[in-house]
Amino acid sequence: MILVLLLIVSFILIKPFFIAVFLGALFAYLLYPVYQFMSKKINNSVAAGLLCLLVVLIIVLPSIYFVNTLVHESYALFILVKQKLAVGFFTGCSLDLCDSLKGFLGNSEVNFQIQELAKTMTGWVMEKGSSFLASVPKFLLSLIVMLFSFYYLLKDGPILLRRLNDYLMMKQKDYNHFFKRAKEIIHGLTYGYGIVALIQGITGAIGFMIFGIPSPLFWGLVMIVLALIPVVGATLIWVPASLVLILQGILQASTWGIVKGVLLFIYGLLFIGSVETLIKPKLMGSKAKIHPMITFLGILGGLVVFGVVGVILGPLLLGLTTVIIENYFGKN
């Protein structure tokens, strides 16, 4: 009874920092090969400390700049949509099709729905971004917890894993199978989904910047989120964007507009789509064996429960649950 009570109290104490500890563990897993290499050259504590500094410089500081820029871009996108609705999307076009589209977009109900959609999307980004910037003390506290977790898991992670089996009281065969599958799932999710989605979002944002699509950073973020969802992917953004450029070029009799749309489509196939088809299988490997349904439900559920970090944490928890079920029923 006392043990159960202590476990409940301990969980309540740790709960506010669960995401920070998880991120620390994830970074420790990803950078552990680097730590092993550095620890052969320098002291273990110094190697772990330098990697902590690296995480701050490469991940945390750019993230603050990214959120700030994203808030401004999303607001600019909302203003642009309002201006387009006011002056018309197809100004200077005298074709009958343009007149039909003007009439459709000029409909008060359609106009209202477009404004509401733009307001919802940009409002969500601005709200999350503003709340992130406003909660600097909480962010700094979580950052400290994450760095502490990262530092000590780098140094003592292997010892912790060896002791964990004593607490779980699993058969050695089941224990080895569990951690082998856990490693494969984490590798598949972080490299096969997380890093690939990040690459697609970055290349998509660069492409939008090159071909003059407004708010490229905003759309890059949207592509990162969509790229995490199996089957759907970032094509939901860059394909319509290229078609819109082509359509605008046709309606405004602009050869350059049509060329830009075609070039964006080719760019999307070569640099955004190829990441999914060529790079993802190599990064993910064939051993992860994560069912698309588990990934899909894990991403959506993770977003609802844990926020942005849930896109990795959700599928990971569901994947590890399937491994435990496999062990329980003896399916090794």
N, C-alpha and C positions, 0 to 999 in steps of 0.2 A: 504493500500500500504506500509506504514512504517512497519507494523507488518510483512508482507511477506518478506520485505527486511531484517529485523532483524532476522527472522527465517533462511533465506538463509545464512546470515553471521555467525550466531551461528552454523549452520550445518557445514560450512567450517572450523570453529575453532575447532569443536569437532571431525571431521572426522578422523584426524590422530591418535586419541586415542580411536576410537570406539571399537577396539578389546580389548584394555586394560580395558575399562569400562565394556564391556560385560563379560570378565573373572572375574572382581571384583564382578559383580552382580551374576554370576554363583557360585562362591565360597561362596558368602554371602548366597545364597539359600541353598547350600549343607551343610554349617556349622552353619546355623541359629539355629537348635536344640541344638547344642553344646553351642552356645552363650547364648541361653535362660537358659540352665542348669548352666553355669558359672556365669551369671549375678545374679542368686539367691544367690550365695556364696560371690561374690566380686562386686566391682563397675563396672557399665556398660562400662565405658571408658577403664578401666583396662582389662576387659574381651575381648573387641574388639581388644585392642592393643596386648594382648597375642596371639590371633588367627592370627593376622597379622604376628607376629613373627613365629608362627607355619607354616603358608603358605610358608614363605621364607625358613625355615629350611627343610621342608619335600618336597616341590615341586620345588622351584627355584634352590637351590644349587645342588640337585641330577640331575636336568635337564642339568645343565652346564657340569657336569661330563659325563652324558649320551651322549650328543651331541659330545663331544670331543672323547669319546671311539668309538662312531658310525662312525665317520669320519675315524679313523684309521682302524677299522674293514672292512669298505667298500673298502678301498684301498687294504688291505690285501686280500680280496676276489677277487678283480680284478686281482691281481698278481697271485693268485692261479689258476684262470681260464686260464691265459696266460701260466703258467707253464704246466698245464695239457694238453693244446692244443699242446704244444711244444714236450712233452715227451710221450703223449698218455694217454688216460683215463684208458686203460685196459692193462697196462704193466704187463708182467708175465703171461698172459693168452694165452693158445695155442689152444683154441676151435675155431671151424669154425665160430661160431657166433661172437666171438671177432674179427676175421679177417674182417668179414663183417662190424661190427660197426667201426672198425679202418678205413676201407676204406671210410665209410660214413662220419665220423668226420674229416677224412683227406682231404675231398673235400674242395677245396679252398673257394668256395662260402659258404658252411656250416660253415667252420672255421671262415670266416669273419663275418657272421651273429651272431655267438655265442660271438665273441669278441665285436662286436658292442652293443649287448644286455647287456653284462656285463659292458661295458664302460658307457652305458647310465644310467643304474641303479646306479652304484657306483658313477658316475659323478654327478648325481642329488643329492645324499645324501651328497657327499663331498662339492658340491657347496652351498647347503642350510646350512650345518653345518658350513662351513668356513665363510659364510656371517653372520651367527648368532654370531659366535665368534668375527668377525671383527666389528660388529655393537654394541659393548658393551655400548657406551654412549646412543644410541637410546633405547637399551634394558633396561638400568637402568631408563631412563625417563618413558618408558612404565610401568616398574615395580612400580615406585612411583605412577603413575596415577592409576594403578590397586589396589594398597594397600590403597590409599585414597578412591577409590570407594568402596572397600571391607569394610573398616572401617566405613564409614558413612552410607552405606546401611545396615550394621548390626544394627547400632544404630537407624537410622531414616527410614529404609525401610518400616515398617508397616504404619508410618505416611504418607509417600509418596504415598503408594498404596491407602490409604483412600482419599487423596486429588486428586488422578488421575481422579477419576470419575467426579469430578467437572469440570475438563478440557475437558474430553471426552464427557460429557453431554449425557451419555448413560442411558437407563432405568436401575434401580437398579437390576431388574431380569436379564437383558442381561449382565450387568457388573459382577454380581456374577457368571453367567454361563461362561463368558469369562475367568475369573481368575481361576475358578475351572478347566476348560479344559486346560488352560495354565499350571497350576501346574501339572496336570496329564501328559501332553506332556513332560514337562521338566523332570519330574521324570522318565518317560519311556525312554527318550533319554539318560540322564546322567547315570542312573543305568542300564537300560536294554541294552543299546548299549555301552556307553562309558566305564563304569567300567568293564562290561563283556569282552569287547574287550581287555582292559588292562590286565585283569586276564589271558585271553587266550594267549596274547603275552608273558607275563612273564613266564607262565607254559611251553609254547612252547620253549622259549629261554633256560630255565632250562633243558628241555628234550634234546634239541640239544647239550647243553654243556655236559650232562651226556653221550650221545651216540656218541660224537666225531664229530658232524657236524661242519664244519668250520664257523666262524663268527656267533655265536649264537645270539648275540645282534642285528646284522643286520636283520637276519631272524625273530627275535622276533618282531622288528618294522614292518616288512612287514606283519606279522600275525595280528598285532594290526589293521593296516589299512584295511586288507581284512576282518577281523572279523566284521568291522562296516558295511560291505555291506551285505544286506539280502541274504539268500540262499547260496551265494558263500562261505563266511567264511574262516577261517584259514586252512580248510582242503586242500585248493589248495597248501599249502606249506608242511605240515607235512606228508600227505599221499604220495606225490611223493618222499619226502625225505626218508621215510621208504622203499619204493619200490626200490629206487636207491641203498640203503644199501643192500637189499636182492639180487638185480641183481648183484652188485659187488661181494657179497659173493659167488654166484653161478658161475660167470665167473672166479673168482680167486680161486675156490675150497676151500673157507674159511668158515668153519662151524660157527666160531665166527661172521663173517660178516653177515651171514644169520640170526643168533640169534639176533644180534644187530638190524637188520631191523625189525624183528618180534616184539622184545621188544619195539622198538620205536613206531610201529603201535599200540600195546596194550596200551602203555603210552598215545598216542594221543587220543585213544578212551576213556580211563578212566579219564584223567586229562585235556585234551583240549576240546574234543568233549562233555564231560558231562557238562562242564560249559554252553555250548549253550543250551543243552536239559533240564538240571535240574535246574541250578541256574538262568539263564536268565528269565524264566517265573515268578519266585518268586520275583526277583528284579524289573522287569518291571511292574508286576501287570496286571490286566485285564482291567483297565480303560483307559490306554493310547490311545488305538485305533488309532495307527499310521499306515496308509496303507504302505505296503512295497514299493510301487512305489514312494510315497512321500519321504520316507526315502532315497531310492536309488538316486532319482533325487536331493534331498537336499544335500546329501553327495558329489556327483560329482560336482554340482554347487557351493556348499560351498567351496570345495577345490580350484576350479578355481578362485573364487572371493575373498575369505578371507584367503586362505592358510590352514594350518593344523587345525586351530581353526574352520574352516568351516565345518568339519565333524559333529560338534554339532550344530553350528550356522545355517547352511543351512537347515537341516531338521526342526529345531525349528521355523525358520521364515516361512517355507512353512506350517508347522503344525498350527501355530498361524493364518496364512492367511486363512486356511480352517475354523478355528473357527469363524473368523470375517464374512466370507461368510455365515456360518451357522446362525449366529446372524442376519445378514442382511436379509436373507430370512425367518427368524423366525423359524428355525429348532432347537429347544432347546431340 
